[in-house]
Structures are given as structure tokens and as C-alpha cells.
Amino acid sequence: MTTQTLPHSATAPNTSAPLIKRIGRAAYRLLERMTERAYQQHKPCLRNNFYL
């Protein structure tokens, strides 16, 4: 078996995004979960007050 050299971009996995992008995605997912949880907790109040 022979050893081949690959360009740097070929050895890095495609999922390795810059740190700021990973932080942004994680923050967005957290915000989505928090928003959904708040909606679920206040759903009865929303239905009664705003007839949703």
C-alpha cells in the first residue's frame, strides 16, 4: 500500500465549519427550543386570551 499526500482541504471533514458559524447554529437551535418551550408552557393562556 502506498501513502498518498492529499491537499489540506481534502483531509479536513466537510462538517468542520468555522467556530463562529458553529456557535451561531448552536445559539439558533437553543433559541428555537426555548421559544417552543415557552409557547408550550403558555399555550392555555394564549388560547383563552387570544382565541388561538
C-alpha positions as CSV (number, residue, x, y, z in Angstrom):
1,M,0.0,0.0,0.0
2,T,1.4,3.4,-0.9
3,T,1.0,6.7,1.0
4,Q,-0.6,9.5,-1.0
5,T,-0.5,13.1,0.0
6,L,-3.7,15.0,-0.2
7,P,-4.4,18.7,-0.2
8,H,-5.2,20.2,3.2
9,S,-8.8,20.8,2.2
10,A,-9.3,17.2,1.2
11,T,-8.2,15.9,4.6
12,A,-10.5,18.2,6.6
13,P,-14.1,16.9,7.0
14,N,-16.8,18.9,5.4
15,T,-18.5,19.4,8.7
16,S,-15.7,21.5,10.2
17,A,-17.2,24.9,10.0
18,P,-15.5,28.0,11.5
19,L,-16.1,28.4,15.2
20,I,-18.3,31.4,14.8
21,K,-20.7,29.6,12.5
22,R,-20.9,26.6,14.8
23,I,-21.6,28.9,17.7
24,G,-24.3,30.7,15.7
25,R,-26.0,27.4,14.7
26,A,-26.0,26.2,18.3
27,A,-27.4,29.5,19.6
28,Y,-30.1,29.4,16.9
29,R,-31.1,25.9,17.9
30,L,-31.2,26.9,21.6
31,L,-33.3,29.9,20.8
32,E,-35.7,27.7,18.9
33,R,-36.0,25.2,21.7
34,M,-36.5,28.0,24.3
35,T,-39.2,29.6,22.1
36,E,-41.0,26.3,21.6
37,R,-40.9,25.5,25.3
38,A,-42.2,28.9,26.3
39,Y,-45.1,28.5,23.7
40,Q,-46.0,25.1,25.1
41,Q,-46.0,26.5,28.7
42,H,-48.2,29.4,27.8
43,K,-50.4,27.7,25.3
44,P,-53.5,27.6,27.5
45,C,-53.2,31.3,28.3
46,L,-52.8,32.2,24.7
47,R,-55.8,30.1,23.7
48,N,-58.0,31.7,26.3
49,N,-56.9,35.3,25.8
50,F,-56.3,35.5,22.1
51,Y,-58.7,32.6,20.9
52,L,-55.9,30.8,19.1
